[in-house]
Amino acid sequence: MGKTGAEIIMEALRKEKVEAVFGYPGGAVIDIFDMLFNSDINFYLVRHEQGAAHAADGYARATGKVGVCLATSGPGATNLVTGLATAYMDSIPMVALCGQVPTSMIGNDAFQEADITGITRPVTKHNYLVKNVDELPQVIKEAFYIASSGRPGPVLIDLPKDIQKAVTKVPYPDTIKMRSYQPTYEGHIKQVEKLAQAIKKAKRPVIYAGGGMLISGAHKELLELVDKTNIPVTTTLLGLGCFPETHPLSLKMLGMHGSQFANYAVMETDLLISIGARFDDRVTGKIDEFAPNAKIAHIDIDPSAISKNLTVHIPVVGDAKDVLQKLNKIVEPGDTAEWCETIRKWKEQYPLAYKDDADIIKPQYVVEKIYEVTGGDAIISTEVGQNQMWAAQFFKYTHPRQFLSSGGLGTMGYGFPAAIGAQVAFPDKLVFDIAGDGSFQMNIQELATAVCHELPVKVAILNNGYLGMVRQWQELFYSKRYSGTCLLKEKGCIHNCDEKSCGSTLIPDFVKVAEGYSAVGMRIFKKQDVVPALEEAIKTKRTVVMDFVVAKEENVFPMVPAGASLRQMLSGIS
Amino acid sequence: MKHTVSVLVENKSGVLARVAGLFSGRGFNIDSLTVGETQDPSMSRMTIVVNGDDAVLEQVNKQLNKLIDVVKVQDFKTASFVEAELVVMKLHSNSKTRSEIVQIADIFHGKILDVTDKNIIIEATGTTDKVDSLINLLRPYGIKEMARTGKVALAKG
């Protein structure tokens, strides 16, 4: 008595403790869906496969567990690609299962055939095409192991239809060891000692923590290190939540739209300790002028991240948690009193701020109020663009895995399905998607998913009628030529962008769209209605879309122009 | 700067595409790439000659190591190694030039694979430098077609 491929898949999902699968059916995966019909695994039917991938990603970011999505062959599988690339860039553990035409037809340009392992090779950590059902148990075991270990990432398994039906006697393995894949978790003690010595000597040290901190779950160790050494901490976008932003030594986010005090600190530091971050161009600006006076230490589980973009003086390969535990045992504080005082003054002098308005709703105001109304205890997902940066700047993140955002790939349309994934993982938590009117429309169809599964996600659209971030660049660097960025543009538009001559039709009317999907829709025009609307949204246990009509041409500041040094920061408000 | 990298990989379908895709996707330049089975049929050895400075080579090594199917990467920058490459050349030849060509081939321990009244096919092996000099010496006679295997290499000792 053996098991069919589809049965093996179900067994694997149970043994890997998968509780939720996000997906969409099709001819090449009917056998798997047939198994799901009576299964105890919760299946969430999305309305577009991209939504399935992002929901699995959001689930993974919020929980730390492997997110699982399922799609059919051909277009079903290709629709996953953006979601896989998003997860790959941000090192998110995911397993994507997709159907394939029967093995005998592979290569024949069969109906709904696509070379999905070929297509996804550069955007997955690894992928498999299963051609023999006897290999399937091992392949799935490896996929979950690879996805969740070392520097995590998405793994895709391509499952031809005949493999799902074929029978095998090979059992699902309990353990796994691969000769070609053995991530290094333990940091080398000699390197940790070097880092400890550097910390002792440093006068102006800064910790720069990224998404790897959250993956490693090392936030307690980081707090301990800071308590011992009084080193201020700045985080990347993906690192938000790994260090409480309410802490006096928090510098919030650094980089293109980071706080001025974080960027000043990085430019003045004499020891920059990067933990689980990768010196992305949005963080460093002009790389040659980044942290010019600093010795650079870099803790990362991925050796290829070290010295990729700039030369590292103290590399430590290993898991952040292990390295910080070793470091905390031996580290002695340097004399950072003067430095902390400088930073305190900078924080006072250059706070993150915006010019509020008595009537018009400022987008930053909405984010601040979300923070206040939720008491900071909410999972925040974002779309991409201005909404994402305001969400990063004006909410104070204090918990790991509280902030879900597509950082590396910058995928518009990520936030809403990711919020759905997070809500599935935490049905009782408040989950907000801070959205723009542009990016929300990229996966707006997932309203059906949220409503059908009774997921009370709250979408807060900061609606300015523009693709705001590109419009901002056009305003600042392209003489206000708003090419292709106005979402209200009507036929015959004369590019005279003011309230009077611009179209005022709401396209779409988000309230009606929400209602069309049986969700709650609200439109908020006035500042005084922001808080009551949020309170009402939180009270209802349904999916809510709040359309905040905000200042149209508000910009995200501070801003470091692309390719410029962090010194050339535009503060925007003085 | 040219570097030779020897990569031991799992002998699985798609592994060549993974390695080749890594080079093209990250903008590394391959001069040559050879691949074949090792003494263990479950593994293959790829010998890759890559063009780039030390920083590029470091990234090549790290990125190769990151591929799941890569078992071991050996960079011959520091280790001493032996190398060989095979070339097969079809040259124009007639009764006047034939003996000269054979003489040159002899110096390089080449072999004559085929002779007709108009052509001669020569095979030779050696280091890339040696193969290059043979080609340079024979070029004036007129090379009609040529195939090189690219370098294979093993560490000494």
Chai-1 contact restraints between the chains, C-beta under 6 A:
chainA,res_idxA,chainB,res_idxB,connection_type,confidence,min_distance_angstrom,max_distance_angstrom,comment,restraint_id
A,R121,B,G21,contact,1.0,0.0,6.0,A-B,restraint_1
A,P122,B,G21,contact,1.0,0.0,6.0,A-B,restraint_2
A,P122,B,G25,contact,1.0,0.0,6.0,A-B,restraint_3
A,H126,B,I68,contact,1.0,0.0,6.0,A-B,restraint_4
A,R179,B,V71,contact,1.0,0.0,6.0,A-B,restraint_5
A,S180,B,E10,contact,1.0,0.0,6.0,A-B,restraint_6
A,S180,B,D69,contact,1.0,0.0,6.0,A-B,restraint_7
A,S180,B,V71,contact,1.0,0.0,6.0,A-B,restraint_8
A,Y181,B,I68,contact,1.0,0.0,6.0,A-B,restraint_9
A,P303,B,K62,contact,1.0,0.0,6.0,A-B,restraint_10
A,S304,B,K62,contact,1.0,0.0,6.0,A-B,restraint_11
A,S304,B,Q63,contact,1.0,0.0,6.0,A-B,restraint_12
A,S304,B,K66,contact,1.0,0.0,6.0,A-B,restraint_13
